[in-house]
Amino acid sequence: MADDFLTVEEAAQLLKIGRSTLYDLLRSGELASFLIGHRRRIPRSAIDDLVARLMKEAS
């Protein structure tokens, strides 16, 4: 279950984008996340949803 939630750095590495681009996706609401205390976590399912949406838009 620990792999179900990623840090900002892990999510950026997975998507092969920079942290600032990832934060832009979070701010715009294109990528879901939540806070635990002061630490932001991104559900792996949110990344999968984002990629699926982007693939659909590209086709």
N, CA, C and O atoms as a CHARMM CRD file, in Angstrom:
* protein
*
  236
    1    1 MET  N      0.81300  -1.20300   0.00000 PROA 1      0.00000
    2    1 MET  CA     0.00000   0.00000   0.00000 PROA 1      0.00000
    3    1 MET  C      0.85600   1.26600   0.00000 PROA 1      0.00000
    4    1 MET  O      0.40000   2.31500  -0.45600 PROA 1      0.00000
    5    2 ALA  N      2.07400   1.18400   0.49800 PROA 2      0.00000
    6    2 ALA  CA     2.95000   2.35200   0.52600 PROA 2      0.00000
    7    2 ALA  C      3.22900   2.86600  -0.88000 PROA 2      0.00000
    8    2 ALA  O      3.43500   4.06500  -1.06800 PROA 2      0.00000
    9    3 ASP  N      3.24000   1.97200  -1.87500 PROA 3      0.00000
   10    3 ASP  CA     3.49200   2.38000  -3.25200 PROA 3      0.00000
   11    3 ASP  C      2.27200   3.03200  -3.89800 PROA 3      0.00000
   12    3 ASP  O      2.37100   3.56100  -5.00500 PROA 3      0.00000
   13    4 ASP  N      1.13900   3.00000  -3.22900 PROA 4      0.00000
   14    4 ASP  CA    -0.07500   3.59500  -3.77100 PROA 4      0.00000
   15    4 ASP  C     -0.05900   5.12200  -3.67900 PROA 4      0.00000
   16    4 ASP  O     -0.83500   5.79100  -4.36000 PROA 4      0.00000
   17    5 PHE  N      0.81800   5.67100  -2.84500 PROA 5      0.00000
   18    5 PHE  CA     0.89400   7.11300  -2.62600 PROA 5      0.00000
   19    5 PHE  C      2.33100   7.56600  -2.81200 PROA 5      0.00000
   20    5 PHE  O      3.25200   7.03600  -2.19000 PROA 5      0.00000
   21    6 LEU  N      2.50900   8.55900  -3.68000 PROA 6      0.00000
   22    6 LEU  CA     3.84500   9.01900  -4.03700 PROA 6      0.00000
   23    6 LEU  C      4.11300  10.41400  -3.49900 PROA 6      0.00000
   24    6 LEU  O      3.19600  11.21400  -3.31200 PROA 6      0.00000
   25    7 THR  N      5.39300  10.69200  -3.25200 PROA 7      0.00000
   26    7 THR  CA     5.80000  12.05300  -2.91900 PROA 7      0.00000
   27    7 THR  C      5.82000  12.86500  -4.21500 PROA 7      0.00000
   28    7 THR  O      5.70500  12.30700  -5.30700 PROA 7      0.00000
   29    8 VAL  N      5.96400  14.16000  -4.08800 PROA 8      0.00000
   30    8 VAL  CA     6.06000  15.02600  -5.26100 PROA 8      0.00000
   31    8 VAL  C      7.26100  14.61100  -6.10500 PROA 8      0.00000
   32    8 VAL  O      7.16400  14.53500  -7.33000 PROA 8      0.00000
   33    9 GLU  N      8.37200  14.34900  -5.46600 PROA 9      0.00000
   34    9 GLU  CA     9.58100  13.96000  -6.19100 PROA 9      0.00000
   35    9 GLU  C      9.39300  12.63700  -6.93100 PROA 9      0.00000
   36    9 GLU  O      9.80200  12.50300  -8.08400 PROA 9      0.00000
   37   10 GLU  N      8.77600  11.66800  -6.27000 PROA 10     0.00000
   38   10 GLU  CA     8.53700  10.36900  -6.90100 PROA 10     0.00000
   39   10 GLU  C      7.59300  10.49100  -8.09500 PROA 10     0.00000
   40   10 GLU  O      7.81400   9.87300  -9.13600 PROA 10     0.00000
   41   11 ALA  N      6.54000  11.29200  -7.93500 PROA 11     0.00000
   42   11 ALA  CA     5.57600  11.47700  -9.02100 PROA 11     0.00000
   43   11 ALA  C      6.23600  12.17600 -10.20400 PROA 11     0.00000
   44   11 ALA  O      6.00400  11.80000 -11.35200 PROA 11     0.00000
   45   12 ALA  N      7.05100  13.18600  -9.93500 PROA 12     0.00000
   46   12 ALA  CA     7.74900  13.89600 -11.00800 PROA 12     0.00000
   47   12 ALA  C      8.69000  12.95100 -11.74300 PROA 12     0.00000
   48   12 ALA  O      8.76500  12.98300 -12.97200 PROA 12     0.00000
   49   13 GLN  N      9.40300  12.11700 -11.00500 PROA 13     0.00000
   50   13 GLN  CA    10.30300  11.15100 -11.63800 PROA 13     0.00000
   51   13 GLN  C      9.52000  10.15000 -12.48500 PROA 13     0.00000
   52   13 GLN  O      9.93600   9.81500 -13.59400 PROA 13     0.00000
   53   14 LEU  N      8.40800   9.68000 -11.97600 PROA 14     0.00000
   54   14 LEU  CA     7.59200   8.71500 -12.69500 PROA 14     0.00000
   55   14 LEU  C      7.08600   9.29400 -14.02300 PROA 14     0.00000
   56   14 LEU  O      7.08100   8.61400 -15.04900 PROA 14     0.00000
   57   15 LEU  N      6.66500  10.55200 -13.98200 PROA 15     0.00000
   58   15 LEU  CA     6.16100  11.21300 -15.18000 PROA 15     0.00000
   59   15 LEU  C      7.27800  11.80900 -16.04400 PROA 15     0.00000
   60   15 LEU  O      7.03900  12.27200 -17.15900 PROA 15     0.00000
   61   16 LYS  N      8.49500  11.78600 -15.50900 PROA 16     0.00000
   62   16 LYS  CA     9.66100  12.34700 -16.20500 PROA 16     0.00000
   63   16 LYS  C      9.46200  13.83200 -16.51100 PROA 16     0.00000
   64   16 LYS  O      9.71000  14.30100 -17.62200 PROA 16     0.00000
   65   17 ILE  N      9.00500  14.55700 -15.48200 PROA 17     0.00000
   66   17 ILE  CA     8.82700  16.00300 -15.56500 PROA 17     0.00000
   67   17 ILE  C      9.49200  16.63500 -14.35200 PROA 17     0.00000
   68   17 ILE  O      9.84900  15.93800 -13.40200 PROA 17     0.00000
   69   18 GLY  N      9.65800  17.93700 -14.38100 PROA 18     0.00000
   70   18 GLY  CA    10.24100  18.65600 -13.25900 PROA 18     0.00000
   71   18 GLY  C      9.23100  18.87300 -12.14400 PROA 18     0.00000
   72   18 GLY  O      8.02000  18.77000 -12.34100 PROA 18     0.00000
   73   19 ARG  N      9.76300  19.17600 -10.97500 PROA 19     0.00000
   74   19 ARG  CA     8.89000  19.43700  -9.82000 PROA 19     0.00000
   75   19 ARG  C      7.96000  20.61500 -10.07000 PROA 19     0.00000
   76   19 ARG  O      6.79000  20.57000  -9.69100 PROA 19     0.00000
   77   20 SER  N      8.47000  21.67300 -10.70600 PROA 20     0.00000
   78   20 SER  CA     7.62600  22.85000 -10.93700 PROA 20     0.00000
   79   20 SER  C      6.47400  22.51800 -11.88200 PROA 20     0.00000
   80   20 SER  O      5.36500  23.01900 -11.69800 PROA 20     0.00000
   81   21 THR  N      6.71700  21.68600 -12.88600 PROA 21     0.00000
   82   21 THR  CA     5.64300  21.25900 -13.78700 PROA 21     0.00000
   83   21 THR  C      4.62000  20.42800 -13.02600 PROA 21     0.00000
   84   21 THR  O      3.41500  20.55800 -13.24500 PROA 21     0.00000
   85   22 LEU  N      5.10300  19.57700 -12.13400 PROA 22     0.00000
   86   22 LEU  CA     4.18600  18.77200 -11.32900 PROA 22     0.00000
   87   22 LEU  C      3.33700  19.66400 -10.43000 PROA 22     0.00000
   88   22 LEU  O      2.13000  19.45500 -10.30700 PROA 22     0.00000
   89   23 TYR  N      3.96300  20.65800  -9.80100 PROA 23     0.00000
   90   23 TYR  CA     3.19900  21.58300  -8.96000 PROA 23     0.00000
   91   23 TYR  C      2.17700  22.36000  -9.79100 PROA 23     0.00000
   92   23 TYR  O      1.09300  22.66700  -9.29600 PROA 23     0.00000
   93   24 ASP  N      2.50400  22.68400 -11.04400 PROA 24     0.00000
   94   24 ASP  CA     1.52700  23.34200 -11.92500 PROA 24     0.00000
   95   24 ASP  C      0.31200  22.44500 -12.13900 PROA 24     0.00000
   96   24 ASP  O     -0.82500  22.91600 -12.10800 PROA 24     0.00000
   97   25 LEU  N      0.55300  21.14900 -12.35600 PROA 25     0.00000
   98   25 LEU  CA    -0.55200  20.19500 -12.52600 PROA 25     0.00000
   99   25 LEU  C     -1.40200  20.11300 -11.25900 PROA 25     0.00000
  100   25 LEU  O     -2.62700  20.01300 -11.33700 PROA 25     0.00000
  101   26 LEU  N     -0.76400  20.15400 -10.10600 PROA 26     0.00000
  102   26 LEU  CA    -1.49600  20.11300  -8.83500 PROA 26     0.00000
  103   26 LEU  C     -2.32200  21.37600  -8.64100 PROA 26     0.00000
  104   26 LEU  O     -3.49100  21.30800  -8.26400 PROA 26     0.00000
  105   27 ARG  N     -1.71000  22.53300  -8.89900 PROA 27     0.00000
  106   27 ARG  CA    -2.41000  23.81000  -8.72800 PROA 27     0.00000
  107   27 ARG  C     -3.61900  23.92700  -9.64200 PROA 27     0.00000
  108   27 ARG  O     -4.66100  24.44900  -9.24600 PROA 27     0.00000
  109   28 SER  N     -3.47300  23.43700 -10.86500 PROA 28     0.00000
  110   28 SER  CA    -4.56300  23.55400 -11.83300 PROA 28     0.00000
  111   28 SER  C     -5.68700  22.55000 -11.57600 PROA 28     0.00000
  112   28 SER  O     -6.77100  22.66800 -12.14700 PROA 28     0.00000
  113   29 GLY  N     -5.42900  21.56900 -10.72000 PROA 29     0.00000
  114   29 GLY  CA    -6.43600  20.55300 -10.44400 PROA 29     0.00000
  115   29 GLY  C     -6.39500  19.38600 -11.41700 PROA 29     0.00000
  116   29 GLY  O     -7.22500  18.48000 -11.33300 PROA 29     0.00000
  117   30 GLU  N     -5.43200  19.39700 -12.34800 PROA 30     0.00000
  118   30 GLU  CA    -5.32000  18.29600 -13.30400 PROA 30     0.00000
  119   30 GLU  C     -4.80900  17.01800 -12.64600 PROA 30     0.00000
  120   30 GLU  O     -5.04000  15.91800 -13.14800 PROA 30     0.00000
  121   31 LEU  N     -4.11700  17.16900 -11.52800 PROA 31     0.00000
  122   31 LEU  CA    -3.58300  16.02500 -10.79800 PROA 31     0.00000
  123   31 LEU  C     -4.01300  16.14000  -9.34300 PROA 31     0.00000
  124   31 LEU  O     -3.75600  17.15000  -8.68700 PROA 31     0.00000
  125   32 ALA  N     -4.66500  15.10500  -8.84900 PROA 32     0.00000
  126   32 ALA  CA    -5.17800  15.10700  -7.47600 PROA 32     0.00000
  127   32 ALA  C     -4.06200  14.79700  -6.47500 PROA 32     0.00000
  128   32 ALA  O     -3.11900  14.06400  -6.77400 PROA 32     0.00000
  129   33 SER  N     -4.19700  15.37100  -5.29200 PROA 33     0.00000
  130   33 SER  CA    -3.24900  15.09100  -4.20800 PROA 33     0.00000
  131   33 SER  C     -3.92800  15.39600  -2.88200 PROA 33     0.00000
  132   33 SER  O     -5.03900  15.92400  -2.83700 PROA 33     0.00000
  133   34 PHE  N     -3.23600  15.05200  -1.81200 PROA 34     0.00000
  134   34 PHE  CA    -3.74200  15.36700  -0.48100 PROA 34     0.00000
  135   34 PHE  C     -2.56100  15.60300   0.44500 PROA 34     0.00000
  136   34 PHE  O     -1.42700  15.24200   0.13400 PROA 34     0.00000
  137   35 LEU  N     -2.84300  16.21200   1.58200 PROA 35     0.00000
  138   35 LEU  CA    -1.81800  16.48200   2.58100 PROA 35     0.00000
  139   35 LEU  C     -1.98000  15.55900   3.77000 PROA 35     0.00000
  140   35 LEU  O     -3.09400  15.29000   4.22000 PROA 35     0.00000
  141   36 ILE  N     -0.87700  15.08600   4.26100 PROA 36     0.00000
  142   36 ILE  CA    -0.81100  14.40400   5.55600 PROA 36     0.00000
  143   36 ILE  C      0.14600  15.24900   6.37700 PROA 36     0.00000
  144   36 ILE  O      1.36000  15.21700   6.17500 PROA 36     0.00000
  145   37 GLY  N     -0.41500  15.99800   7.29700 PROA 37     0.00000
  146   37 GLY  CA     0.40700  16.97800   8.00600 PROA 37     0.00000
  147   37 GLY  C      0.85500  18.03100   7.01200 PROA 37     0.00000
  148   37 GLY  O      0.02700  18.70500   6.39900 PROA 37     0.00000
  149   38 HSD  N      2.16700  18.17600   6.84800 PROA 38     0.00000
  150   38 HSD  CA     2.70800  19.13400   5.88200 PROA 38     0.00000
  151   38 HSD  C      3.25800  18.43500   4.64100 PROA 38     0.00000
  152   38 HSD  O      3.91000  19.06600   3.80900 PROA 38     0.00000
  153   39 ARG  N      3.00200  17.15800   4.51700 PROA 39     0.00000
  154   39 ARG  CA     3.55800  16.38800   3.41100 PROA 39     0.00000
  155   39 ARG  C      2.48400  16.06000   2.38600 PROA 39     0.00000
  156   39 ARG  O      1.43900  15.50000   2.71600 PROA 39     0.00000
  157   40 ARG  N      2.75900  16.42100   1.13200 PROA 40     0.00000
  158   40 ARG  CA     1.81200  16.17500   0.05200 PROA 40     0.00000
  159   40 ARG  C      2.03800  14.78300  -0.51200 PROA 40     0.00000
  160   40 ARG  O      3.17400  14.35400  -0.71400 PROA 40     0.00000
  161   41 ARG  N      0.94000  14.08800  -0.76200 PROA 41     0.00000
  162   41 ARG  CA     0.99400  12.75800  -1.35900 PROA 41     0.00000
  163   41 ARG  C      0.07900  12.72600  -2.57200 PROA 41     0.00000
  164   41 ARG  O     -0.97900  13.35400  -2.59900 PROA 41     0.00000
  165   42 ILE  N      0.51900  11.97300  -3.57500 PROA 42     0.00000
  166   42 ILE  CA    -0.21400  11.86300  -4.82500 PROA 42     0.00000
  167   42 ILE  C     -0.57800  10.39600  -5.02400 PROA 42     0.00000
  168   42 ILE  O      0.31200   9.55100  -5.12700 PROA 42     0.00000
  169   43 PRO  N     -1.86200  10.08100  -5.07900 PROA 43     0.00000
  170   43 PRO  CA    -2.25700   8.69000  -5.30800 PROA 43     0.00000
  171   43 PRO  C     -1.77800   8.21100  -6.67800 PROA 43     0.00000
  172   43 PRO  O     -1.86800   8.94000  -7.66600 PROA 43     0.00000
  173   44 ARG  N     -1.28100   7.00800  -6.72500 PROA 44     0.00000
  174   44 ARG  CA    -0.84300   6.42800  -7.99700 PROA 44     0.00000
  175   44 ARG  C     -2.00200   6.41300  -8.99200 PROA 44     0.00000
  176   44 ARG  O     -1.79700   6.59900 -10.19200 PROA 44     0.00000
  177   45 SER  N     -3.20100   6.19500  -8.49900 PROA 45     0.00000
  178   45 SER  CA    -4.37800   6.17800  -9.37900 PROA 45     0.00000
  179   45 SER  C     -4.61000   7.54400 -10.03200 PROA 45     0.00000
  180   45 SER  O     -5.11900   7.60800 -11.15100 PROA 45     0.00000
  181   46 ALA  N     -4.24500   8.63700  -9.35100 PROA 46     0.00000
  182   46 ALA  CA    -4.40100   9.97700  -9.93200 PROA 46     0.00000
  183   46 ALA  C     -3.44100  10.16400 -11.10300 PROA 46     0.00000
  184   46 ALA  O     -3.78100  10.81200 -12.09300 PROA 46     0.00000
  185   47 ILE  N     -2.24500   9.59500 -10.98700 PROA 47     0.00000
  186   47 ILE  CA    -1.28600   9.66500 -12.09200 PROA 47     0.00000
  187   47 ILE  C     -1.80300   8.84400 -13.26400 PROA 47     0.00000
  188   47 ILE  O     -1.74200   9.28600 -14.41200 PROA 47     0.00000
  189   48 ASP  N     -2.31200   7.64800 -12.97800 PROA 48     0.00000
  190   48 ASP  CA    -2.87300   6.80800 -14.03800 PROA 48     0.00000
  191   48 ASP  C     -4.02600   7.52300 -14.74700 PROA 48     0.00000
  192   48 ASP  O     -4.13300   7.46700 -15.97200 PROA 48     0.00000
  193   49 ASP  N     -4.88900   8.19400 -13.97700 PROA 49     0.00000
  194   49 ASP  CA    -6.01600   8.93800 -14.55600 PROA 49     0.00000
  195   49 ASP  C     -5.52500  10.08400 -15.43900 PROA 49     0.00000
  196   49 ASP  O     -6.06000  10.30700 -16.52500 PROA 49     0.00000
  197   50 LEU  N     -4.50800  10.81000 -14.97300 PROA 50     0.00000
  198   50 LEU  CA    -3.94800  11.91800 -15.74800 PROA 50     0.00000
  199   50 LEU  C     -3.39000  11.41700 -17.07100 PROA 50     0.00000
  200   50 LEU  O     -3.66300  12.00100 -18.12000 PROA 50     0.00000
  201   51 VAL  N     -2.62200  10.35600 -17.03300 PROA 51     0.00000
  202   51 VAL  CA    -2.02300   9.80500 -18.25500 PROA 51     0.00000
  203   51 VAL  C     -3.12100   9.33900 -19.21200 PROA 51     0.00000
  204   51 VAL  O     -3.03500   9.58300 -20.41600 PROA 51     0.00000
  205   52 ALA  N     -4.13700   8.68100 -18.69600 PROA 52     0.00000
  206   52 ALA  CA    -5.24200   8.21900 -19.54700 PROA 52     0.00000
  207   52 ALA  C     -5.94800   9.40200 -20.20800 PROA 52     0.00000
  208   52 ALA  O     -6.27500   9.35000 -21.39400 PROA 52     0.00000
  209   53 ARG  N     -6.18200  10.47000 -19.43900 PROA 53     0.00000
  210   53 ARG  CA    -6.82900  11.66900 -19.98000 PROA 53     0.00000
  211   53 ARG  C     -5.97400  12.29300 -21.07800 PROA 53     0.00000
  212   53 ARG  O     -6.48600  12.65900 -22.13600 PROA 53     0.00000
  213   54 LEU  N     -4.67200  12.41300 -20.82800 PROA 54     0.00000
  214   54 LEU  CA    -3.76900  13.01300 -21.80700 PROA 54     0.00000
  215   54 LEU  C     -3.68500  12.16700 -23.07700 PROA 54     0.00000
  216   54 LEU  O     -3.62800  12.70300 -24.18400 PROA 54     0.00000
  217   55 MET  N     -3.67700  10.85900 -22.91300 PROA 55     0.00000
  218   55 MET  CA    -3.64300   9.96400 -24.07900 PROA 55     0.00000
  219   55 MET  C     -4.92400  10.09800 -24.89800 PROA 55     0.00000
  220   55 MET  O     -4.88400  10.08300 -26.12800 PROA 55     0.00000
  221   56 LYS  N     -6.05600  10.22800 -24.21500 PROA 56     0.00000
  222   56 LYS  CA    -7.32800  10.37100 -24.91100 PROA 56     0.00000
  223   56 LYS  C     -7.36800  11.69400 -25.67100 PROA 56     0.00000
  224   56 LYS  O     -7.84900  11.74600 -26.80300 PROA 56     0.00000
  225   57 GLU  N     -6.86400  12.76700 -25.05200 PROA 57     0.00000
  226   57 GLU  CA    -6.84000  14.06700 -25.70500 PROA 57     0.00000
  227   57 GLU  C     -5.91800  14.06400 -26.92400 PROA 57     0.00000
  228   57 GLU  O     -6.16900  14.77300 -27.89900 PROA 57     0.00000
  229   58 ALA  N     -4.86400  13.27500 -26.86600 PROA 58     0.00000
  230   58 ALA  CA    -3.87900  13.24000 -27.94700 PROA 58     0.00000
  231   58 ALA  C     -4.37100  12.43900 -29.15300 PROA 58     0.00000
  232   58 ALA  O     -3.83600  12.57100 -30.25400 PROA 58     0.00000
  233   59 SER  N     -5.37400  11.62400 -28.94300 PROA 59     0.00000
  234   59 SER  CA    -5.83100  10.78600 -30.06600 PROA 59     0.00000
  235   59 SER  C     -6.91500  11.43900 -30.87400 PROA 59     0.00000
  236   59 SER  O     -7.39600  10.85700 -31.84600 PROA 59     0.00000
